[in-house]
């Protein structure tokens, strides 16, 4: 995996987007999850940013409503994650160029996994692409302000990365195991030395839990050393409850948000919430005060 250098994108931005004239606030779609919060943060009041995938929603199963199709049709810039996170947005009718931000920022990503934002270093790379694309549609002097916000955001994300490393280190090594239903946290697992065990993806076909699958899953969980099973929503599904009963390993009291931001939470808050939920359930200690300080800095970007 390699991240695209910022300078490599500049000719592309200049070629694809000519600055608009007479439009104080271009309409920008930051379509999915974390990308929308990042776009809103970098754009501030120099663009009207609208989201398509709402917090807590599943981007994979998005179905566009007529009002959302109208938003997309009228947009000056459409930013999507890419790597087929939102299949409904792969072929849309819009006057704007659709930018698959993640595919530009993190090309040749292992397995083409769309869940890039679980590694803050990759979010920094995504932010650089978003910044350039916003400057392409913003008015005159807005470029320097967008660049300033992107630098502030990168600084927070760099410190978020360090904070996550420190929290993971508090978990005993043999308990740094993330047992989930689906493979959604691979970037986080690779970045921080966590073993990911996506039960339904590894041990079932099409998510169907047969007796033989349940036996294999139960054995894998018991051998993993994990103290908890992590659901992506509460109450957990019937399948996850069945797996918990069979393995004797409880479902963590709080969910992990794998598909974007949690309702009412920023990308930084969602990341720190996920990490604290994992760390606390696996026997570590989470520095919530430092997490709150990161969010305060994120919210102050201007």
C-alpha positions in Angstrom: 0.0 0.0 0.0 1.3 3.5 -0.8 -0.3 6.9 -0.3 -0.3 9.4 -3.2 2.1 12.4 -2.6 0.2 15.6 -2.4 2.1 17.2 -5.3 1.2 14.4 -7.6 -2.5 15.5 -7.6 -2.0 19.2 -8.4 -1.9 18.9 -12.2 -5.0 16.7 -12.1 -6.9 19.2 -9.9 -6.0 22.1 -12.2 -7.0 20.1 -15.3 -10.3 18.7 -14.0 -11.7 21.7 -12.2 -11.7 25.3 -13.3 -12.7 27.8 -10.6 -16.3 28.8 -10.7 -17.3 32.4 -11.1 -20.1 34.3 -9.4 -20.9 31.4 -7.1 -20.3 32.2 -3.4 -21.0 28.7 -2.2 -20.6 25.8 -4.6 -22.7 22.7 -3.8 -20.4 19.8 -2.7 -21.6 16.3 -2.0 -19.4 14.6 0.6 -21.4 11.4 0.1 -20.5 8.8 2.6 -19.8 8.6 6.3 -16.5 9.9 7.5 -15.9 11.6 4.2 -18.8 14.0 4.7 -17.5 15.2 8.2 -14.0 15.7 6.7 -15.4 17.6 3.8 -17.5 19.9 6.0 -14.5 20.5 8.2 -12.3 21.5 5.3 -14.9 23.5 3.4 -16.3 25.5 6.4 -18.5 28.3 5.0 -16.8 28.3 1.5 -19.0 25.5 0.2 -22.4 24.1 0.9 -21.7 20.5 1.8 -24.5 17.9 1.8 -24.3 14.3 2.8 -26.0 11.3 1.2 -25.3 8.5 3.6 -26.5 9.4 7.1 -24.6 8.6 10.3 -25.3 5.1 11.4 -26.6 4.0 8.0 -25.1 1.2 5.9 -23.5 2.7 2.7 -23.4 -0.7 1.0 -27.2 -0.9 0.9 -27.9 2.8 0.0 -31.0 3.4 -2.1 -31.2 6.9 -3.5 -34.4 8.9 -3.0 -35.6 11.4 -5.7 -34.4 14.3 -3.5 -30.9 12.9 -3.2 -30.8 12.3 -7.0 -31.7 16.0 -7.4 -28.9 17.0 -5.0 -26.4 14.9 -7.0 -27.6 16.3 -10.3 -27.1 19.9 -9.2 -23.8 19.4 -7.4 -20.6 21.3 -8.5 -18.4 18.5 -6.9 -19.3 15.0 -5.9 -16.9 13.2 -3.5 -17.3 9.5 -2.7 -15.1 7.1 -0.8 -14.7 4.7 -3.7 -13.7 1.0 -3.6 -17.5 0.3 -4.0 -18.4 1.4 -0.5 -21.6 2.9 -2.0 -22.6 0.9 -5.1 -25.6 3.2 -5.6 -23.3 6.1 -6.3 -21.1 4.2 -8.9 -23.3 5.4 -11.8 -25.1 8.6 -11.1 -26.5 11.4 -13.2 -24.6 14.7 -12.4 -23.0 17.6 -14.2 -20.0 17.3 -11.8 -17.1 14.9 -12.0 -17.4 12.1 -9.4 -14.2 11.8 -7.5 -13.5 8.5 -5.8 -11.3 10.0 -3.1 -10.1 6.9 -1.4 -8.9 5.3 -4.6 -6.8 8.4 -5.4 -5.5 8.8 -1.8 -4.8 5.1 -1.1 -4.3 3.3 -4.4 -3.6 -0.5 -4.5 -5.2 -0.9 -1.2 -5.1 -4.5 0.1 -8.2 -6.4 -1.0 -9.7 -3.1 -2.2 -11.2 -2.7 1.3 -13.3 0.5 1.4 -13.0 1.0 5.2 -10.0 3.2 4.8 -10.8 5.7 7.6 -10.0 3.2 10.4 -6.4 4.2 9.9 -5.9 7.9 10.6 -2.8 8.1 8.3 -5.1 7.2 5.4 -7.6 9.8 6.5 -4.8 12.4 6.3 -4.1 11.3 2.7 -7.9 11.5 1.9 -8.0 15.0 3.4 -5.2 16.1 1.0 -7.3 15.0 -1.9 -10.5 16.6 -0.6 -8.6 19.9 0.0 -7.4 20.0 -3.6 -10.8 19.2 -5.1 -12.5 21.8 -2.9 -10.0 24.4 -4.1 -10.9 23.5 -7.6 -14.5 24.7 -7.2 -14.0 27.4 -4.5 -13.8 31.1 -5.2 -10.5 33.1 -5.4 -8.9 33.5 -2.0 -10.7 30.4 -0.5 -7.8 28.1 -1.5 -5.4 29.4 1.3 -8.1 29.0 3.9 -8.9 25.4 2.8 -5.2 24.6 2.8 -4.9 26.0 6.4 -7.8 23.9 7.6 -6.4 20.8 5.9 -3.1 21.3 7.7 -4.9 21.7 11.0 -7.0 18.6 10.4 -3.8 16.6 9.5 -2.2 17.6 12.8 -5.2 16.4 14.8 -5.3 13.1 12.8 -1.6 12.6 13.3 -2.1 12.9 17.1 -5.2 10.7 16.9 -2.9 8.0 15.4 -0.5 8.4 18.3 -3.4 8.3 20.8 -4.7 5.0 19.3 -1.3 3.4 19.5 -1.0 4.3 23.2 -4.5 2.9 24.0 -3.9 -0.4 22.2 -0.6 -0.8 24.1 -2.6 -1.0 27.3 -4.3 -4.2 26.1 -2.4 -7.5 26.9 -0.9 -8.8 23.7 -2.8 -12.0 23.7 -6.0 -10.1 24.0 -5.5 -7.7 21.0 -8.1 -9.6 19.1 -11.1 -7.9 17.3 -14.0 -10.4 16.9 -16.7 -9.0 14.7 -19.3 -10.2 12.3 -17.7 -8.8 9.1 -14.3 -7.7 7.9 -14.6 -4.0 8.4 -11.7 -3.1 10.5 -8.7 -4.5 8.5 -7.0 -1.1 8.2 -7.1 -0.6 11.9 -6.0 -4.1 12.6 -3.0 -3.8 10.3 -2.0 -0.4 11.6 -2.1 -1.3 15.3 -1.1 -4.9 15.4 -4.6 -6.3 16.1 -5.8 -9.7 15.0 -9.1 -9.4 13.2 -11.5 -12.3 13.4 -14.5 -11.5 11.1 -16.7 -14.5 11.9 -19.4 -14.5 9.2 -16.9 -13.6 6.4 -14.4 -16.3 7.4 -16.6 -19.2 8.5 -19.8 -19.0 6.6 -21.0 -18.8 3.0 -23.3 -15.8 2.4 -23.6 -15.3 6.1 -25.6 -18.4 6.7 -24.8 -19.9 10.1 -25.0 -23.7 9.7 -24.2 -26.1 12.6 -20.7 -26.8 11.2 -20.0 -23.1 10.8 -21.1 -22.5 14.4 -18.7 -25.2 15.7 -15.8 -23.7 13.7 -16.7 -20.2 14.9 -16.9 -21.3 18.5 -13.6 -23.0 18.4 -11.9 -20.0 16.8 -13.3 -17.5 19.4 -12.2 -19.7 22.2 -8.7 -20.1 20.7 -8.4 -16.3 20.0 -8.1 -15.1 23.6 -10.7 -12.5 23.0 -12.8 -11.4 26.0 -15.6 -10.0 24.0 -17.5 -10.2 20.7 -18.1 -6.8 19.0 -21.4 -6.1 17.4 -22.0 -3.2 14.9 -25.3 -2.3 16.4 -27.4 -2.9 19.6 -29.4 -5.0 20.3 -27.1 -7.5 18.5 -28.5 -9.7 15.8 -29.9 -13.1 16.6 -26.9 -14.7 14.9 -24.4 -12.8 17.1 -26.4 -13.8 20.2 -26.3 -17.4 19.1 -22.5 -17.2 18.6 -22.1 -15.6 22.0 -24.0 -18.3 23.7 -22.2 -21.1 21.9 -18.7 -19.7 22.7 -19.4 -18.4 26.2 -17.8 -15.1 25.2 -20.1 -12.0 25.9 -21.0 -9.4 23.4 -19.4 -6.1 24.3 -21.8 -3.6 26.0 -21.2 -0.9 23.3 -21.1 -1.4 19.5 -18.3 -0.6 17.1 -19.3 1.7 14.2 -17.6 0.3 11.1 -19.4 1.9 8.2 -19.0 5.6 9.0 -19.6 8.1 11.7 -21.9 7.3 14.7 -25.0 9.4 15.0 -24.2 12.8 16.5 -20.5 12.1 16.5 -17.6 13.4 14.4 -15.1 11.2 12.6 -12.6 11.8 15.5 -15.3 11.0 18.2 -16.3 7.9 16.3 -12.7 6.7 16.1 -12.0 7.3 19.8 -15.3 5.8 20.8 -14.5 2.6 18.8 -11.0 2.4 20.2 -12.2 2.9 23.8 -14.9 0.3 23.4 -12.4 -2.2 22.1 -9.7 -1.4 24.7 -12.1 -1.4 27.7 -13.7 -4.7 26.7 -10.3 -6.4 26.1 -8.8 -5.4 29.5 -7.0 -2.2 28.6 -7.3 1.4 29.9 -8.6 4.2 27.7 -7.5 7.9 28.1 -10.9 9.5 27.6 -9.6 13.0 28.6 -7.1 13.0 25.8 -9.8 11.7 23.4 -12.0 14.7 24.4 -9.0 17.1 23.8 -8.6 15.7 20.2 -12.3 16.4 19.5 -12.0 19.9 20.9 -9.2 20.6 18.5 -11.2 19.0 15.6 -14.2 21.2 16.4 -12.1 24.3 16.5 -10.7 23.9 13.0 -11.6 27.1 11.1 
